[in-house]
Amino acid sequence: MVSAVDDEDVYETIVKELVKLALQEPSLKKVKNRVDFENQSVSLTYRIGEFFRELKPKFDGDWADEKIVQTILSDIEETANNGKHFWYVDNGQASTFLFISDETAKALNNLQRDLVSRCKNSTL
């Protein structure tokens, strides 16, 4: 799970930081979000490469919508198209995201069993 929804621009920040990790900045255009805590509503729009999204993340207190985060990760991976994928390290309280090749992930997991997990179709 991604616990991060603590300000009105949180989804914009998530998109920008993940793009910085994996892509060149020009790949990201027109990212905008709004979190309305009072009315418990969220909206997010962005363009990453050829992907234009207008999304309505589910409002769940301070938890980010996992399906929306997965969509963002998939859009970035497909735009990068370089054989790398998002992986994460979970310490029980927070997740650290990595954008690495499968070979690098395998090497990390050989150093410490199950250190990194692939983000695609997993519970973040």
N, C-alpha and C positions, 0 to 999 in steps of 0.2 A: 504494500500500500504506500501511496505517496501522500504524506501529511505535509501540506505546504500552504494551504489556502488561508492566508492571514492578512492579505491586503487586496485592494481592488484590482491591482495589476498583476496578480500572481501568475495567471496563465500566459500572459505576454512574456513575463520573465522566464518561465519554464521553456517556452518556444525559443526565445533568444539564446538562452544558455545552452540548450541542446544543439541548436544550429552552430553556435560558436565551437562546440566540441567536435562537430563532425563535418561542417561545410565551410565554405568561404562565405563571408557575410553577404555579398551581393545575391546569393541564392534566396535570401529572405526578403520578402517585400510585404508591406501593408499588414503588419501584425497589430491587432487591437483586441482588447478584451474588456469586459466589464463584469465585476462581481458585485452584486447588490445584496449585501448581508441582510438588510431589513426585509426585503421581499424574497430572499432566498432564490435568486435567479442569477444565471451566469451566461455570458455569450463570449464567443471567441471567433475571430476571423483572421486568416493569414494566407499568404501565398509563399510556398517554398518550391522553388523550381517551377514545375508545371502544375503543381497541386494547389488549387484554391479551395479553401474550406470556410464554411460558415457553420459553426458548431454550437450546440447548446449543452455544455457539460452539466451533468447532474450535480445539484447542490447537496453536499453531504457534510455539513459542518466544516471542519478544517481539513477534510480529506479531498485530495484531487480525484477527479473522475478517471479511473483506471482505463476505461475504454478510450477516452479522449487522449490520454497520455500515450497509449498504444498507437493510436492513429497518427499522432505527431511523430513518434519514433519511426513508424513505417514510412511515412512521407519523407522523412530525412534520409533513411536508409536507401530508399528507391531513388531519391535525387542524387545522393552521393554515388551510387552504383559503382563502388570500388571494392566490393568483396568484404567490407567491414560491416559489423553489426553492433547494435547496442547490447551490452552485457551489464550486469550490475553485481555489486557486492552488498550483501545485506548484513548489517550488524545487529538486527533486531529492533533498532530504533530508527535507523535512517538507511537509505540506499545511496551508494556511490555509483554513478553511471560511467561506463567506459565505452568508447567506440573503437573496437579492435577487431582483428581478423579472428577467424575460428582457430587458426594455428596458435595465435597468442593466447587465446582463452584456454586452449588445451594445455599449453605450457604452464599457465598459471594454476590450472586445476591439478597438474602433475606435481606442482610445488606444495600445494595445499588442497586436499580433496574438497571438491564442490565449493571452491572459493568464489568463482563467478558463475552466474546463471544467465542464459540468453533471455532477453526481455520479451521477445516475440511470444505471444500466447501464454505468458506466465502471469502470476500474481505478483505485482510489484510491491 
